[in-house]
Amino acid sequence: MLTVSNLQTSYGPAKVLFDISFEVRAGEVVTLLGRNGMGKTTTVGSIMGLLRPHGGEVVFEGRPLRGQPAYRIAQAGLGLVPEGRQVFPTLTVEENLVATAAARHGAPRWTLPRVYELFPRLKERRSNLGSQLSGGEQQMLAVGRALMTNPKLLILDEATEGLAPLIRAEIWDCLRRLKGDGQSILVIDKTIDALIPLADRHVVIEKGRVAWMGTSAELAADPSVKDRFLHV
């Protein structure tokens, strides 16, 4: 579904990504792991067209995406839940959701009633402004907003950062339900113990390069990976 090959990205003269290669297959949950500052968010930004890579390729369902504007990449079927949520603060919950609504092929899989079924709290708060929501509610809204684009691949950058344990559990439950429904997902998060039972495969990034790749079983069986690349 998504193939990233030898991706290279810089911020001005400072090179951040040197050689990032991985893939996400249809129906998979794949994680990008690594310590802060290793290039995970830069990788997501490069995939989504928010940054302009100067080398490598990003191909989605056979279509080259590198160099395309972000809105074209979203139209191709990639939905982003950005780091920091970035909900529209002056729009209501419902306005946030319908603002991004799109049908890719025929009848949309994700509609307001279905998002409200996934996140009942959003239905209760549908008339509240984005600025009036708690951090957990904003994260639910950010996920719901991305789903309303009816993405083929859902990308979550720091899925549960800064959330209370109960809200984290709700987000993980949401992702398990999405996986069970066949949704392809690429997720960045630091909660390794929650990601191992959820994800199919993991990609560890260290200083702008892929340092390790493997399955959840391989990651669980090799504690040295966590010690070398993931523990602060």
Secondary structure, 3 states (H helix, E strand, C coil): CEEEEEEEEEECCEEEEEEEEEEECCCCEEEEECCCCCCHHHHHHHHHCCCCCCEEEEEECCEECCCCCHHHHHHCCEEEECCCCCCCCCCEHHHHHHHCCCCCCCCCCCCHHHHHHHCHHHHHCCCCEHHHCCHHHHHHHHHHHHHCCCCCEEEECCCCCCCCHHHHHHHHHHHHHHHHCCCEEEEECCCHHHHHHHCCEEEEEECCEEEEEEEHHHHHHCHHHHHHHHCC
